[in-house]
Amino acid sequence: MAIAPPISAPQQNIIASFSVAGPGHRLNKEDIPALIDQVKNAASRISIKLGG
């Protein structure tokens, strides 16, 4: 399983992405929504620092 949010720059242009990946059997289904939120928040913070 992998989660890969976009990273935006000014004008909301997508300039990059990063991913968090791991074997599906190690992720509890109940934990996935929180992990998605954490990864999306990290991408948002990076985008803000880049002016996106």
mmCIF entry with sequence, helices, sheets and N, C-alpha, C, O atoms, coordinates in Angstrom:
data_MODEL
# 
_entry.id   MODEL 
# 
_entity.id                         1 
_entity.type                       polymer 
_entity.pdbx_number_of_molecules   1 
# 
_entity_poly.entity_id                      1 
_entity_poly.type                           'polypeptide(L)' 
_entity_poly.nstd_linkage                   no 
_entity_poly.nstd_monomer                   no 
_entity_poly.pdbx_seq_one_letter_code       MAIAPPISAPQQNIIASFSVAGPGHRLNKEDIPALIDQVKNAASRISIKLGG 
_entity_poly.pdbx_seq_one_letter_code_can   MAIAPPISAPQQNIIASFSVAGPGHRLNKEDIPALIDQVKNAASRISIKLGG 
_entity_poly.pdbx_strand_id                 A 
# 
loop_
_entity_poly_seq.entity_id 
_entity_poly_seq.num 
_entity_poly_seq.mon_id 
_entity_poly_seq.hetero 
1 1  MET n 
1 2  ALA n 
1 3  ILE n 
1 4  ALA n 
1 5  PRO n 
1 6  PRO n 
1 7  ILE n 
1 8  SER n 
1 9  ALA n 
1 10 PRO n 
1 11 GLN n 
1 12 GLN n 
1 13 ASN n 
1 14 ILE n 
1 15 ILE n 
1 16 ALA n 
1 17 SER n 
1 18 PHE n 
1 19 SER n 
1 20 VAL n 
1 21 ALA n 
1 22 GLY n 
1 23 PRO n 
1 24 GLY n 
1 25 HIS n 
1 26 ARG n 
1 27 LEU n 
1 28 ASN n 
1 29 LYS n 
1 30 GLU n 
1 31 ASP n 
1 32 ILE n 
1 33 PRO n 
1 34 ALA n 
1 35 LEU n 
1 36 ILE n 
1 37 ASP n 
1 38 GLN n 
1 39 VAL n 
1 40 LYS n 
1 41 ASN n 
1 42 ALA n 
1 43 ALA n 
1 44 SER n 
1 45 ARG n 
1 46 ILE n 
1 47 SER n 
1 48 ILE n 
1 49 LYS n 
1 50 LEU n 
1 51 GLY n 
1 52 GLY n 
# 
_struct_asym.id          A 
_struct_asym.entity_id   1 
# 
loop_
_struct_conf.conf_type_id 
_struct_conf.id 
_struct_conf.pdbx_PDB_helix_id 
_struct_conf.beg_label_comp_id 
_struct_conf.beg_label_asym_id 
_struct_conf.beg_label_seq_id 
_struct_conf.pdbx_beg_PDB_ins_code 
_struct_conf.end_label_comp_id 
_struct_conf.end_label_asym_id 
_struct_conf.end_label_seq_id 
_struct_conf.pdbx_end_PDB_ins_code 
_struct_conf.beg_auth_comp_id 
_struct_conf.beg_auth_asym_id 
_struct_conf.beg_auth_seq_id 
_struct_conf.end_auth_comp_id 
_struct_conf.end_auth_asym_id 
_struct_conf.end_auth_seq_id 
_struct_conf.pdbx_PDB_helix_class 
_struct_conf.details 
_struct_conf.pdbx_PDB_helix_length 
HELX_P HELX_P1 AA1 PRO A 10 ? GLN A 12 ? PRO A 10 GLN A 12 5 ? 3  
HELX_P HELX_P2 AA2 GLY A 24 ? ARG A 26 ? GLY A 24 ARG A 26 5 ? 3  
HELX_P HELX_P3 AA3 ILE A 32 ? LYS A 49 ? ILE A 32 LYS A 49 1 ? 18 
# 
_struct_conf_type.id          HELX_P 
_struct_conf_type.criteria    ? 
_struct_conf_type.reference   ? 
# 
loop_
_struct_sheet.id 
_struct_sheet.type 
_struct_sheet.number_strands 
_struct_sheet.details 
AA1 ? 2 ? 
AA2 ? 2 ? 
# 
loop_
_struct_sheet_order.sheet_id 
_struct_sheet_order.range_id_1 
_struct_sheet_order.range_id_2 
_struct_sheet_order.offset 
_struct_sheet_order.sense 
AA1 1 2 ? anti-parallel 
AA2 1 2 ? anti-parallel 
# 
loop_
_struct_sheet_range.sheet_id 
_struct_sheet_range.id 
_struct_sheet_range.beg_label_comp_id 
_struct_sheet_range.beg_label_asym_id 
_struct_sheet_range.beg_label_seq_id 
_struct_sheet_range.pdbx_beg_PDB_ins_code 
_struct_sheet_range.end_label_comp_id 
_struct_sheet_range.end_label_asym_id 
_struct_sheet_range.end_label_seq_id 
_struct_sheet_range.pdbx_end_PDB_ins_code 
_struct_sheet_range.beg_auth_comp_id 
_struct_sheet_range.beg_auth_asym_id 
_struct_sheet_range.beg_auth_seq_id 
_struct_sheet_range.end_auth_comp_id 
_struct_sheet_range.end_auth_asym_id 
_struct_sheet_range.end_auth_seq_id 
AA1 1 ALA A 2  ? ILE A 3  ? ALA A 2  ILE A 3  
AA1 2 VAL A 20 ? ALA A 21 ? VAL A 20 ALA A 21 
AA2 1 PRO A 6  ? SER A 8  ? PRO A 6  SER A 8  
AA2 2 ILE A 14 ? SER A 17 ? ILE A 14 SER A 17 
# 
loop_
_atom_site.group_PDB 
_atom_site.id 
_atom_site.type_symbol 
_atom_site.label_atom_id 
_atom_site.label_alt_id 
_atom_site.label_comp_id 
_atom_site.label_asym_id 
_atom_site.label_entity_id 
_atom_site.label_seq_id 
_atom_site.pdbx_PDB_ins_code 
_atom_site.Cartn_x 
_atom_site.Cartn_y 
_atom_site.Cartn_z 
_atom_site.occupancy 
_atom_site.B_iso_or_equiv 
_atom_site.pdbx_formal_charge 
_atom_site.auth_seq_id 
_atom_site.auth_comp_id 
_atom_site.auth_asym_id 
_atom_site.auth_atom_id 
_atom_site.pdbx_PDB_model_num 
ATOM 1   N N  . MET A 1 1  ? 0.836  -1.160 0.000   1.00 0.00 ? 1  MET A N  1 
ATOM 2   C CA . MET A 1 1  ? 0.000  0.000  0.000   1.00 0.00 ? 1  MET A CA 1 
ATOM 3   C C  . MET A 1 1  ? 0.888  1.232  0.000   1.00 0.00 ? 1  MET A C  1 
ATOM 4   O O  . MET A 1 1  ? 1.943  1.244  0.633   1.00 0.00 ? 1  MET A O  1 
ATOM 5   N N  . ALA A 1 2  ? 0.460  2.267  -0.711  1.00 0.00 ? 2  ALA A N  1 
ATOM 6   C CA . ALA A 1 2  ? 1.206  3.521  -0.741  1.00 0.00 ? 2  ALA A CA 1 
ATOM 7   C C  . ALA A 1 2  ? 0.230  4.692  -0.731  1.00 0.00 ? 2  ALA A C  1 
ATOM 8   O O  . ALA A 1 2  ? -0.876 4.606  -1.265  1.00 0.00 ? 2  ALA A O  1 
ATOM 9   N N  . ILE A 1 3  ? 0.659  5.777  -0.118  1.00 0.00 ? 3  ILE A N  1 
ATOM 10  C CA . ILE A 1 3  ? -0.096 7.024  -0.110  1.00 0.00 ? 3  ILE A CA 1 
ATOM 11  C C  . ILE A 1 3  ? 0.845  8.077  -0.691  1.00 0.00 ? 3  ILE A C  1 
ATOM 12  O O  . ILE A 1 3  ? 1.971  8.224  -0.215  1.00 0.00 ? 3  ILE A O  1 
ATOM 13  N N  . ALA A 1 4  ? 0.398  8.816  -1.717  1.00 0.00 ? 4  ALA A N  1 
ATOM 14  C CA . ALA A 1 4  ? 1.275  9.772  -2.390  1.00 0.00 ? 4  ALA A CA 1 
ATOM 15  C C  . ALA A 1 4  ? 0.516  11.063 -2.699  1.00 0.00 ? 4  ALA A C  1 
ATOM 16  O O  . ALA A 1 4  ? -0.115 11.167 -3.751  1.00 0.00 ? 4  ALA A O  1 
ATOM 17  N N  . PRO A 1 5  ? 0.567  12.037 -1.807  1.00 0.00 ? 5  PRO A N  1 
ATOM 18  C CA . PRO A 1 5  ? -0.131 13.302 -2.055  1.00 0.00 ? 5  PRO A CA 1 
ATOM 19  C C  . PRO A 1 5  ? 0.709  14.237 -2.933  1.00 0.00 ? 5  PRO A C  1 
ATOM 20  O O  . PRO A 1 5  ? 1.934  14.128 -2.968  1.00 0.00 ? 5  PRO A O  1 
ATOM 21  N N  . PRO A 1 6  ? 0.041  15.154 -3.641  1.00 0.00 ? 6  PRO A N  1 
ATOM 22  C CA . PRO A 1 6  ? 0.781  16.122 -4.452  1.00 0.00 ? 6  PRO A CA 1 
ATOM 23  C C  . PRO A 1 6  ? 1.342  17.246 -3.590  1.00 0.00 ? 6  PRO A C  1 
ATOM 24  O O  . PRO A 1 6  ? 0.826  17.539 -2.512  1.00 0.00 ? 6  PRO A O  1 
ATOM 25  N N  . ILE A 1 7  ? 2.407  17.869 -4.084  1.00 0.00 ? 7  ILE A N  1 
ATOM 26  C CA . ILE A 1 7  ? 2.988  19.063 -3.466  1.00 0.00 ? 7  ILE A CA 1 
ATOM 27  C C  . ILE A 1 7  ? 2.868  20.173 -4.495  1.00 0.00 ? 7  ILE A C  1 
ATOM 28  O O  . ILE A 1 7  ? 3.310  20.037 -5.636  1.00 0.00 ? 7  ILE A O  1 
ATOM 29  N N  . SER A 1 8  ? 2.257  21.281 -4.066  1.00 0.00 ? 8  SER A N  1 
ATOM 30  C CA . SER A 1 8  ? 1.988  22.392 -4.971  1.00 0.00 ? 8  SER A CA 1 
ATOM 31  C C  . SER A 1 8  ? 2.939  23.549 -4.726  1.00 0.00 ? 8  SER A C  1 
ATOM 32  O O  . SER A 1 8  ? 3.461  23.735 -3.627  1.00 0.00 ? 8  SER A O  1 
ATOM 33  N N  . ALA A 1 9  ? 3.147  24.325 -5.793  1.00 0.00 ? 9  ALA A N  1 
ATOM 34  C CA . ALA A 1 9  ? 3.929  25.552 -5.721  1.00 0.00 ? 9  ALA A CA 1 
ATOM 35  C C  . ALA A 1 9  ? 2.964  26.710 -5.996  1.00 0.00 ? 9  ALA A C  1 
ATOM 36  O O  . ALA A 1 9  ? 1.757  26.499 -6.108  1.00 0.00 ? 9  ALA A O  1 
ATOM 37  N N  . PRO A 1 10 ? 3.491  27.919 -6.104  1.00 0.00 ? 10 PRO A N  1 
ATOM 38  C CA . PRO A 1 10 ? 2.608  29.043 -6.427  1.00 0.00 ? 10 PRO A CA 1 
ATOM 39  C C  . PRO A 1 10 ? 1.742  28.741 -7.652  1.00 0.00 ? 10 PRO A C  1 
ATOM 40  O O  . PRO A 1 10 ? 2.129  27.965 -8.526  1.00 0.00 ? 10 PRO A O  1 
ATOM 41  N N  . GLN A 1 11 ? 0.587  29.355 -7.699  1.00 0.00 ? 11 GLN A N  1 
ATOM 42  C CA . GLN A 1 11 ? -0.396 29.152 -8.764  1.00 0.00 ? 11 GLN A CA 1 
ATOM 43  C C  . GLN A 1 11 ? -1.018 27.756 -8.707  1.00 0.00 ? 11 GLN A C  1 
ATOM 44  O O  . GLN A 1 11 ? -1.687 27.337 -9.651  1.00 0.00 ? 11 GLN A O  1 
ATOM 45  N N  . GLN A 1 12 ? -0.802 27.036 -7.602  1.00 0.00 ? 12 GLN A N  1 
ATOM 46  C CA . GLN A 1 12 ? -1.354 25.692 -7.400  1.00 0.00 ? 12 GLN A CA 1 
ATOM 47  C C  . GLN A 1 12 ? -0.858 24.668 -8.420  1.00 0.00 ? 12 GLN A C  1 
ATOM 48  O O  . GLN A 1 12 ? -1.519 23.656 -8.650  1.00 0.00 ? 12 GLN A O  1 
ATOM 49  N N  . ASN A 1 13 ? 0.289  24.920 -9.026  1.00 0.00 ? 13 ASN A N  1 
ATOM 50  C CA . ASN A 1 13 ? 0.896  23.944 -9.933  1.00 0.00 ? 13 ASN A CA 1 
ATOM 51  C C  . ASN A 1 13 ? 1.486  22.809 -9.111  1.00 0.00 ? 13 ASN A C  1 
ATOM 52  O O  . ASN A 1 13 ? 2.200  23.048 -8.137  1.00 0.00 ? 13 ASN A O  1 
ATOM 53  N N  . ILE A 1 14 ? 1.193  21.589 -9.497  1.00 0.00 ? 14 ILE A N  1 
ATOM 54  C CA . ILE A 1 14 ? 1.770  20.434 -8.817  1.00 0.00 ? 14 ILE A CA 1 
ATOM 55  C C  . ILE A 1 14 ? 3.199  20.270 -9.315  1.00 0.00 ? 14 ILE A C  1 
ATOM 56  O O  . ILE A 1 14 ? 3.440  20.131 -10.514 1.00 0.00 ? 14 ILE A O  1 
ATOM 57  N N  . ILE A 1 15 ? 4.143  20.289 -8.378  1.00 0.00 ? 15 ILE A N  1 
ATOM 58  C CA . ILE A 1 15 ? 5.554  20.216 -8.770  1.00 0.00 ? 15 ILE A CA 1 
ATOM 59  C C  . ILE A 1 15 ? 6.248  18.960 -8.277  1.00 0.00 ? 15 ILE A C  1 
ATOM 60  O O  . ILE A 1 15 ? 7.339  18.627 -8.740  1.00 0.00 ? 15 ILE A O  1 
ATOM 61  N N  . ALA A 1 16 ? 5.618  18.257 -7.333  1.00 0.00 ? 16 ALA A N  1 
ATOM 62  C CA . ALA A 1 16 ? 6.272  17.072 -6.772  1.00 0.00 ? 16 ALA A CA 1 
ATOM 63  C C  . ALA A 1 16 ? 5.241  16.222 -6.040  1.00 0.00 ? 16 ALA A C  1 
ATOM 64  O O  . ALA A 1 16 ? 4.066  16.572 -5.929  1.00 0.00 ? 16 ALA A O  1 
ATOM 65  N N  . SER A 1 17 ? 5.720  15.125 -5.562  1.00 0.00 ? 17 SER A N  1 
ATOM 66  C CA . SER A 1 17 ? 4.928  14.237 -4.727  1.00 0.00 ? 17 SER A CA 1 
ATOM 67  C C  . SER A 1 17 ? 5.909  13.454 -3.858  1.00 0.00 ? 17 SER A C  1 
ATOM 68  O O  . SER A 1 17 ? 7.095  13.368 -4.176  1.00 0.00 ? 17 SER A O  1 
ATOM 69  N N  . PHE A 1 18 ? 5.429  12.905 -2.797  1.00 0.00 ? 18 PHE A N  1 
ATOM 70  C CA . PHE A 1 18 ? 6.229  11.961 -2.029  1.00 0.00 ? 18 PHE A CA 1 
ATOM 71  C C  . PHE A 1 18 ? 5.301  10.843 -1.609  1.00 0.00 ? 18 PHE A C  1 
ATOM 72  O O  . PHE A 1 18 ? 4.081  11.009 -1.622  1.00 0.00 ? 18 PHE A O  1 
ATOM 73  N N  . SER A 1 19 ? 5.848  9.740  -1.249  1.00 0.00 ? 19 SER A N  1 
ATOM 74  C CA . SER A 1 19 ? 4.983  8.624  -0.875  1.00 0.00 ? 19 SER A CA 1 
ATOM 75  C C  . SER A 1 19 ? 5.437  7.989  0.430   1.00 0.00 ? 19 SER A C  1 
ATOM 76  O O  . SER A 1 19 ? 6.605  8.033  0.817   1.00 0.00 ? 19 SER A O  1 
ATOM 77  N N  . VAL A 1 20 ? 4.464  7.408  1.073   1.00 0.00 ? 20 VAL A N  1 
ATOM 78  C CA . VAL A 1 20 ? 4.696  6.572  2.246   1.00 0.00 ? 20 VAL A CA 1 
ATOM 79  C C  . VAL A 1 20 ? 4.159  5.209  1.854   1.00 0.00 ? 20 VAL A C  1 
ATOM 80  O O  . VAL A 1 20 ? 2.993  5.079  1.482   1.00 0.00 ? 20 VAL A O  1 
ATOM 81  N N  . ALA A 1 21 ? 5.000  4.201  1.937   1.00 0.00 ? 21 ALA A N  1 
ATOM 82  C CA . ALA A 1 21 ? 4.594  2.876  1.484   1.00 0.00 ? 21 ALA A CA 1 
ATOM 83  C C  . ALA A 1 21 ? 4.962  1.821  2.514   1.00 0.00 ? 21 ALA A C  1 
ATOM 84  O O  . ALA A 1 21 ? 5.904  1.976  3.290   1.00 0.00 ? 21 ALA A O  1 
ATOM 85  N N  . GLY A 1 22 ? 4.204  0.766  2.494   1.00 0.00 ? 22 GLY A N  1 
ATOM 86  C CA . GLY A 1 22 ? 4.486  -0.348 3.383   1.00 0.00 ? 22 GLY A CA 1 
ATOM 87  C C  . GLY A 1 22 ? 3.629  -1.540 3.003   1.00 0.00 ? 22 GLY A C  1 
ATOM 88  O O  . GLY A 1 22 ? 2.670  -1.401 2.245   1.00 0.00 ? 22 GLY A O  1 
ATOM 89  N N  . PRO A 1 23 ? 3.960  -2.686 3.511   1.00 0.00 ? 23 PRO A N  1 
ATOM 90  C CA . PRO A 1 23 ? 3.168  -3.878 3.202   1.00 0.00 ? 23 PRO A CA 1 
ATOM 91  C C  . PRO A 1 23 ? 1.768  -3.768 3.797   1.00 0.00 ? 23 PRO A C  1 
ATOM 92  O O  . PRO A 1 23 ? 1.602  -3.396 4.958   1.00 0.00 ? 23 PRO A O  1 
ATOM 93  N N  . GLY A 1 24 ? 0.782  -4.091 3.000   1.00 0.00 ? 24 GLY A N  1 
ATOM 94  C CA . GLY A 1 24 ? -0.603 -3.992 3.441   1.00 0.00 ? 24 GLY A CA 1 
ATOM 95  C C  . GLY A 1 24 ? -0.922 -4.775 4.696   1.00 0.00 ? 24 GLY A C  1 
ATOM 96  O O  . GLY A 1 24 ? -1.766 -4.360 5.489   1.00 0.00 ? 24 GLY A O  1 
ATOM 97  N N  . HIS A 1 25 ? -0.266 -5.887 4.884   1.00 0.00 ? 25 HIS A N  1 
ATOM 98  C CA . HIS A 1 25 ? -0.568 -6.719 6.053   1.00 0.00 ? 25 HIS A CA 1 
ATOM 99  C C  . HIS A 1 25 ? -0.084 -6.095 7.363   1.00 0.00 ? 25 HIS A C  1 
ATOM 100 O O  . HIS A 1 25 ? -0.464 -6.545 8.443   1.00 0.00 ? 25 HIS A O  1 
ATOM 101 N N  . ARG A 1 26 ? 0.761  -5.053 7.267   1.00 0.00 ? 26 ARG A N  1 
ATOM 102 C CA . ARG A 1 26 ? 1.259  -4.400 8.484   1.00 0.00 ? 26 ARG A CA 1 
ATOM 103 C C  . ARG A 1 26 ? 0.418  -3.194 8.886   1.00 0.00 ? 26 ARG A C  1 
ATOM 104 O O  . ARG A 1 26 ? 0.615  -2.620 9.957   1.00 0.00 ? 26 ARG A O  1 
ATOM 105 N N  . LEU A 1 27 ? -0.526 -2.811 8.016   1.00 0.00 ? 27 LEU A N  1 
ATOM 106 C CA . LEU A 1 27 ? -1.376 -1.667 8.303   1.00 0.00 ? 27 LEU A CA 1 
ATOM 107 C C  . LEU A 1 27 ? -2.754 -2.135 8.745   1.00 0.00 ? 27 LEU A C  1 
ATOM 108 O O  . LEU A 1 27 ? -3.417 -2.909 8.054   1.00 0.00 ? 27 LEU A O  1 
ATOM 109 N N  . ASN A 1 28 ? -3.162 -1.659 9.887   1.00 0.00 ? 28 ASN A N  1 
ATOM 110 C CA . ASN A 1 28 ? -4.486 -1.966 10.393  1.00 0.00 ? 28 ASN A CA 1 
ATOM 111 C C  . ASN A 1 28 ? -5.493 -1.075 9.670   1.00 0.00 ? 28 ASN A C  1 
ATOM 112 O O  . ASN A 1 28 ? -5.256 0.125  9.531   1.00 0.00 ? 28 ASN A O  1 
ATOM 113 N N  . LYS A 1 29 ? -6.610 -1.637 9.209   1.00 0.00 ? 29 LYS A N  1 
ATOM 114 C CA . LYS A 1 29 ? -7.598 -0.858 8.457   1.00 0.00 ? 29 LYS A CA 1 
ATOM 115 C C  . LYS A 1 29 ? -8.084 0.364  9.233   1.00 0.00 ? 29 LYS A C  1 
ATOM 116 O O  . LYS A 1 29 ? -8.404 1.392  8.636   1.00 0.00 ? 29 LYS A O  1 
ATOM 117 N N  . GLU A 1 30 ? -8.139 0.260  10.527  1.00 0.00 ? 30 GLU A N  1 
ATOM 118 C CA . GLU A 1 30 ? -8.603 1.379  11.351  1.00 0.00 ? 30 GLU A CA 1 
ATOM 119 C C  . GLU A 1 30 ? -7.573 2.515  11.390  1.00 0.00 ? 30 GLU A C  1 
ATOM 120 O O  . GLU A 1 30 ? -7.934 3.664  11.643  1.00 0.00 ? 30 GLU A O  1 
ATOM 121 N N  . ASP A 1 31 ? -6.311 2.208  11.144  1.00 0.00 ? 31 ASP A N  1 
ATOM 122 C CA . ASP A 1 31 ? -5.248 3.213  11.201  1.00 0.00 ? 31 ASP A CA 1 
ATOM 123 C C  . ASP A 1 31 ? -5.063 3.969  9.881   1.00 0.00 ? 31 ASP A C  1 
ATOM 124 O O  . ASP A 1 31 ? -4.450 5.036  9.864   1.00 0.00 ? 31 ASP A O  1 
ATOM 125 N N  . ILE A 1 32 ? -5.579 3.433  8.794   1.00 0.00 ? 32 ILE A N  1 
ATOM 126 C CA . ILE A 1 32 ? -5.334 4.015  7.478   1.00 0.00 ? 32 ILE A CA 1 
ATOM 127 C C  . ILE A 1 32 ? -5.876 5.449  7.356   1.00 0.00 ? 32 ILE A C  1 
ATOM 128 O O  . ILE A 1 32 ? -5.146 6.306  6.856   1.00 0.00 ? 32 ILE A O  1 
ATOM 129 N N  . PRO A 1 33 ? -7.106 5.761  7.780   1.00 0.00 ? 33 PRO A N  1 
ATOM 130 C CA . PRO A 1 33 ? -7.566 7.154  7.656   1.00 0.00 ? 33 PRO A CA 1 
ATOM 131 C C  . PRO A 1 33 ? -6.664 8.158  8.385   1.00 0.00 ? 33 PRO A C  1 
ATOM 132 O O  . PRO A 1 33 ? -6.418 9.246  7.865   1.00 0.00 ? 33 PRO A O  1 
ATOM 133 N N  . ALA A 1 34 ? -6.175 7.816  9.563   1.00 0.00 ? 34 ALA A N  1 
ATOM 134 C CA . ALA A 1 34 ? -5.278 8.717  10.293  1.00 0.00 ? 34 ALA A CA 1 
ATOM 135 C C  . ALA A 1 34 ? -3.951 8.864  9.564   1.00 0.00 ? 34 ALA A C  1 
ATOM 136 O O  . ALA A 1 34 ? -3.389 9.958  9.527   1.00 0.00 ? 34 ALA A O  1 
ATOM 137 N N  . LEU A 1 35 ? -3.443 7.793  8.990   1.00 0.00 ? 35 LEU A N  1 
ATOM 138 C CA . LEU A 1 35 ? -2.195 7.858  8.234   1.00 0.00 ? 35 LEU A CA 1 
ATOM 139 C C  . LEU A 1 35 ? -2.360 8.741  7.002   1.00 0.00 ? 35 LEU A C  1 
ATOM 140 O O  . LEU A 1 35 ? -1.481 9.546  6.693   1.00 0.00 ? 35 LEU A O  1 
ATOM 141 N N  . ILE A 1 36 ? -3.471 8.597  6.304   1.00 0.00 ? 36 ILE A N  1 
ATOM 142 C CA . ILE A 1 36 ? -3.754 9.440  5.145   1.00 0.00 ? 36 ILE A CA 1 
ATOM 143 C C  . ILE A 1 36 ? -3.780 10.911 5.557   1.00 0.00 ? 36 ILE A C  1 
ATOM 144 O O  . ILE A 1 36 ? -3.194 11.756 4.880   1.00 0.00 ? 36 ILE A O  1 
ATOM 145 N N  . ASP A 1 37 ? -4.458 11.220 6.665   1.00 0.00 ? 37 ASP A N  1 
ATOM 146 C CA . ASP A 1 37 ? -4.517 12.604 7.150   1.00 0.00 ? 37 ASP A CA 1 
ATOM 147 C C  . ASP A 1 37 ? -3.128 13.147 7.466   1.00 0.00 ? 37 ASP A C  1 
ATOM 148 O O  . ASP A 1 37 ? -2.816 14.288 7.126   1.00 0.00 ? 37 ASP A O  1 
ATOM 149 N N  . GLN A 1 38 ? -2.301 12.348 8.105   1.00 0.00 ? 38 GLN A N  1 
ATOM 150 C CA . GLN A 1 38 ? -0.952 12.797 8.455   1.00 0.00 ? 38 GLN A CA 1 
ATOM 151 C C  . GLN A 1 38 ? -0.117 13.087 7.208   1.00 0.00 ? 38 GLN A C  1 
ATOM 152 O O  . GLN A 1 38 ? 0.603  14.084 7.155   1.00 0.00 ? 38 GLN A O  1 
ATOM 153 N N  . VAL A 1 39 ? -0.217 12.221 6.217   1.00 0.00 ? 39 VAL A N  1 
ATOM 154 C CA . VAL A 1 39 ? 0.562  12.404 4.987   1.00 0.00 ? 39 VAL A CA 1 
ATOM 155 C C  . VAL A 1 39 ? 0.052  13.622 4.212   1.00 0.00 ? 39 VAL A C  1 
ATOM 156 O O  . VAL A 1 39 ? 0.848  14.400 3.686   1.00 0.00 ? 39 VAL A O  1 
ATOM 157 N N  . LYS A 1 40 ? -1.274 13.791 4.139   1.00 0.00 ? 40 LYS A N  1 
ATOM 158 C CA . LYS A 1 40 ? -1.836 14.958 3.463   1.00 0.00 ? 40 LYS A CA 1 
ATOM 159 C C  . LYS A 1 40 ? -1.442 16.243 4.181   1.00 0.00 ? 40 LYS A C  1 
ATOM 160 O O  . LYS A 1 40 ? -1.151 17.243 3.526   1.00 0.00 ? 40 LYS A O  1 
ATOM 161 N N  . ASN A 1 41 ? -1.428 16.238 5.491   1.00 0.00 ? 41 ASN A N  1 
ATOM 162 C CA . ASN A 1 41 ? -1.026 17.418 6.247   1.00 0.00 ? 41 ASN A CA 1 
ATOM 163 C C  . ASN A 1 41 ? 0.444  17.750 6.004   1.00 0.00 ? 41 ASN A C  1 
ATOM 164 O O  . ASN A 1 41 ? 0.803  18.922 5.885   1.00 0.00 ? 41 ASN A O  1 
ATOM 165 N N  . ALA A 1 42 ? 1.287  16.741 5.931   1.00 0.00 ? 42 ALA A N  1 
ATOM 166 C CA . ALA A 1 42 ? 2.703  16.973 5.649   1.00 0.00 ? 42 ALA A CA 1 
ATOM 167 C C  . ALA A 1 42 ? 2.872  17.589 4.257   1.00 0.00 ? 42 ALA A C  1 
ATOM 168 O O  . ALA A 1 42 ? 3.656  18.522 4.085   1.00 0.00 ? 42 ALA A O  1 
ATOM 169 N N  . ALA A 1 43 ? 2.151  17.079 3.276   1.00 0.00 ? 43 ALA A N  1 
ATOM 170 C CA . ALA A 1 43 ? 2.230  17.633 1.921   1.00 0.00 ? 43 ALA A CA 1 
ATOM 171 C C  . ALA A 1 43 ? 1.740  19.073 1.904   1.00 0.00 ? 43 ALA A C  1 
ATOM 172 O O  . ALA A 1 43 ? 2.311  19.918 1.216   1.00 0.00 ? 43 ALA A O  1 
ATOM 173 N N  . SER A 1 44 ? 0.701  19.350 2.648   1.00 0.00 ? 44 SER A N  1 
ATOM 174 C CA . SER A 1 44 ? 0.179  20.713 2.728   1.00 0.00 ? 44 SER A CA 1 
ATOM 175 C C  . SER A 1 44 ? 1.202  21.662 3.343   1.00 0.00 ? 44 SER A C  1 
ATOM 176 O O  . SER A 1 44 ? 1.390  22.773 2.846   1.00 0.00 ? 44 SER A O  1 
ATOM 177 N N  . ARG A 1 45 ? 1.859  21.241 4.409   1.00 0.00 ? 45 ARG A N  1 
ATOM 178 C CA . ARG A 1 45 ? 2.885  22.086 5.044   1.00 0.00 ? 45 ARG A CA 1 
ATOM 179 C C  . ARG A 1 45 ? 4.047  22.360 4.096   1.00 0.00 ? 45 ARG A C  1 
ATOM 180 O O  . ARG A 1 45 ? 4.564  23.476 4.053   1.00 0.00 ? 45 ARG A O  1 
ATOM 181 N N  . ILE A 1 46 ? 4.456  21.350 3.339   1.00 0.00 ? 46 ILE A N  1 
ATOM 182 C CA . ILE A 1 46 ? 5.533  21.546 2.358   1.00 0.00 ? 46 ILE A CA 1 
ATOM 183 C C  . ILE A 1 46 ? 5.082  22.537 1.293   1.00 0.00 ? 46 ILE A C  1 
ATOM 184 O O  . ILE A 1 46 ? 5.827  23.446 0.928   1.00 0.00 ? 46 ILE A O  1 
ATOM 185 N N  . SER A 1 47 ? 3.853  22.359 0.792   1.00 0.00 ? 47 SER A N  1 
ATOM 186 C CA . SER A 1 47 ? 3.327  23.252 -0.236  1.00 0.00 ? 47 SER A CA 1 
ATOM 187 C C  . SER A 1 47 ? 3.292  24.693 0.246   1.00 0.00 ? 47 SER A C  1 
ATOM 188 O O  . SER A 1 47 ? 3.651  25.609 -0.494  1.00 0.00 ? 47 SER A O  1 
ATOM 189 N N  . ILE A 1 48 ? 2.859  24.896 1.485   1.00 0.00 ? 48 ILE A N  1 
ATOM 190 C CA . ILE A 1 48 ? 2.791  26.249 2.046   1.00 0.00 ? 48 ILE A CA 1 
ATOM 191 C C  . ILE A 1 48 ? 4.175  26.867 2.101   1.00 0.00 ? 48 ILE A C  1 
ATOM 192 O O  . ILE A 1 48 ? 4.343  28.040 1.766   1.00 0.00 ? 48 ILE A O  1 
ATOM 193 N N  . LYS A 1 49 ? 5.167  26.098 2.519   1.00 0.00 ? 49 LYS A N  1 
ATOM 194 C CA . LYS A 1 49 ? 6.544  26.614 2.589   1.00 0.00 ? 49 LYS A CA 1 
ATOM 195 C C  . LYS A 1 49 ? 7.081  26.986 1.207   1.00 0.00 ? 49 LYS A C  1 
ATOM 196 O O  . LYS A 1 49 ? 7.934  27.864 1.083   1.00 0.00 ? 49 LYS A O  1 
ATOM 197 N N  . LEU A 1 50 ? 6.583  26.320 0.181   1.00 0.00 ? 50 LEU A N  1 
ATOM 198 C CA . LEU A 1 50 ? 7.001  26.614 -1.190  1.00 0.00 ? 50 LEU A CA 1 
ATOM 199 C C  . LEU A 1 50 ? 6.177  27.730 -1.816  1.00 0.00 ? 50 LEU A C  1 
ATOM 200 O O  . LEU A 1 50 ? 6.428  28.125 -2.954  1.00 0.00 ? 50 LEU A O  1 
ATOM 201 N N  . GLY A 1 51 ? 5.207  28.232 -1.088  1.00 0.00 ? 51 GLY A N  1 
ATOM 202 C CA . GLY A 1 51 ? 4.363  29.311 -1.593  1.00 0.00 ? 51 GLY A CA 1 
ATOM 203 C C  . GLY A 1 51 ? 3.135  28.830 -2.327  1.00 0.00 ? 51 GLY A C  1 
ATOM 204 O O  . GLY A 1 51 ? 2.456  29.619 -2.985  1.00 0.00 ? 51 GLY A O  1 
ATOM 205 N N  . GLY A 1 52 ? 2.840  27.554 -2.225  1.00 0.00 ? 52 GLY A N  1 
ATOM 206 C CA . GLY A 1 52 ? 1.683  26.983 -2.917  1.00 0.00 ? 52 GLY A CA 1 
ATOM 207 C C  . GLY A 1 52 ? 0.439  26.985 -2.093  1.00 0.00 ? 52 GLY A C  1 
ATOM 208 O O  . GLY A 1 52 ? -0.608 26.533 -2.555  1.00 0.00 ? 52 GLY A O  1 
# 
